[in-house]
Amino acid sequence: MRLALETTGSILPLSVAAIFVLAAMAGGAVDASGVYKARNRLQYACDAGTLAGRRAITTNGYDQTAKDKASSYFLANYDFNRNQSQTPTFTTSSPDSGNSVVGTASVTVPMKVMQIFGMNNISVSVNCSATMGVGNADVVMVLDTTGSMLQTASGSTPSGTQTSKLQDLRAAMKSFYTTLATASAGTNARLRYGFVPYTQTVNVGRLIQSLNPDYLADSRTIQSRQWSSSVGSPTTTYSTASTSNSKLYSNTAYTSSGCSSAITSLPYTSWTDTGTSTSSTTNSTSGYQYLSTNTVTQPQTLNTYTCNKSGNSYYIYYTVSTRNKYTATTTTSQFTYKAVTYDTSQFKNFTPVTTQTGDAGTNITTTWDGCIVERSTTASATFSYSSLLGITPTASDLDIDTAPDPSTPSTQWAPLWKEVAYYRTNSTGSSLTSNATSFYGDSAAYGCPYQAQNLSTMTQTSFNAYADSLVAGGATYHDIGMAWGARLSSPDGIFADIVNDPPNNGGKVSRHIIFMTDGITDTGNSLDSAWGIEWHDRRVTSDGSKSQSDARHIQRFRALCDAVKAKGIRVWMIAFGTSLTTDMSYCASDQSAYTAANSTQLNAAFQDIAKQVGELRIYQ
């Protein structure tokens, strides 16, 4: 009853109890905030680690190298000092042979306030995973297949087990396909592939012809050669005559006057053609001329008669002389090297066409291989692109989207006709001539790449077969490759029906151009390119020089790159066995340029692109 009656001393114990409760609540809030922050940071680091691990996966699967990459990214993204935690643990694995990476991270977070109440640490754990979540993608590979691709990545001729850059490219392409195919397996994503191998031209003839034959010109003026002949006046010569001994012509006896009279009516009293003539032809050259001499050999006979007295009578005696008469007629022929206009109306349809352009004026029959001559252009030193004006100055060959007008030949493409293309030289053949005609010349160097392919879905087998079909040869014209990579990718161009064909899943389509080259722009003024033979045609340059040609083709390339990127197409640039020039870097989209010094680095570049095309994603 005493306690019940004493009311003045009960406040202190209650106040102390309340303080402990409030302290626990405040401390719990402080520590809970720390745990929350640590958990968030742990989740972020876990996600970063699995993303890095998935991106590091190669054809070797989720190997130790990829695991180490995941761990290093995890540790780099978890700030120990900021989170004031102990060292976290992080383990990863791949349950599906490298398609995805799953991870678990845990850490012990020390309590700051709750230690007072006997709670020293709290364990935090999170799960994370990353996989290739492939969407719809169109990938056009623009591939440098010039002559240097036959060398190794170090620039030497392959020997033994060494591989050429072309072989390395084929292998990297196949692995690229495998990566995306694996990532899209079991999904409804659509992946399409197009190809534009390039040299000094591109092999797009069948693509154009099947789209609309009227996009190809029916005639074209080509730097070529024309055969002509002239027939000289016949010349006559004779062999030395051979004469027989005199012999009795007949037993008829004559008086002196009668014998003389009889001789006048006898045959062969003048050289007379006898027997059958024969003919032969000899061919020779004299300088630039071809000489064909036809000689007709005609046997001839001449009888010489005399009257010889025997007793009281006269008898006729004779000798027989023979010789050959030679009548020679020489036809002089030569090629005149000049610009010649050819009918291409059949040639453009891949029909065999015969021309008199073979050696010594012989007829040759050729069929178009599919490589093209570009449309009309402007010989400008600079080109630029703006969203308002497009590429300026205006040039049809740099126009990505506009279709040819069959009524305006300058807007049409034309077949590149290598068998009739010749450049002109001086009399020694040692240098080019600017003369409109010459009797001297030589065939133009040529390099037609493998045929281009429009965007289409492919199997591993068909993709590999295309890669294995690539051939190397020719010079390096980056602008022709980019122009046609753009045309095959553009949703607004002549292949828009293909490009804009909607995927069945109804999703959006990302567009990519992978541009792979092993060298800088390297043109030539005497080779046959998509702009003809530059020394004579002067379509790109003002002076026909190689140096000016190189510089101007680079300007064209840069303008085309700008036009492509303005369409929302991502440009990936790979410099293989060569340095990444400022022009290559300029052409690439942001963070999309690679340098590969060897086959391993080339494959790594293609793999990194594949993972970004495949839209690497985090899945919780």
Secondary structure, 3 states (H helix, E strand, C coil): CHHHHCCCCCHHHHHHHHHHHHHHHHHHHHHHHHHHHHHHHHHHHHHHHHHHHHHCCECCECCHHHHHHHHHHHHHHCCHHHHCCCCCEEEEECCCCCCEEEEEEEEEEECCCHHHHCCCEEEEEEEEEEEECCCEEEEEEEEECCHHHHCCCCCCCCCCCCCCHHHHHHHHHHHHHHHHHHHHCCCCCCEEEEEEEECCCEECHHHHHHHCHHHECCEEEEEEEEEEEEECCCEEEECCCEECCCEECCCCCECHHHHHHHHCCCCCCCCEECCCCEEEEEEEEECCEEEEEEEEEEEEEEEEEEEEEECCEEEEEEEEEEEEEEEEEEEEEEEEEEEEEEECCCHHHCCCEEECCCHHHCCEEECCCCEEECCCCCCCCCCEEECCCEEECCCHHHCCCCCCCCCCHHHCEEECCHHHCEEEECCCCCCECCCCCECCEEECCCCCCCCCEEEECCCHHHHHHHHHHCCCCCCECHHHHHHHHHHHHCCCCCCHHHHCCCCCCCCCEEEEEEEEECCCCECCCCCCECCECHHHHCCCCCCCCHHHHHHHHHHHHHHHHHHHHHCCCEEEEEEECCCCCHHHHHHCCCCCEEEECCHHHHHHHHHHHHHHHCCEEECC
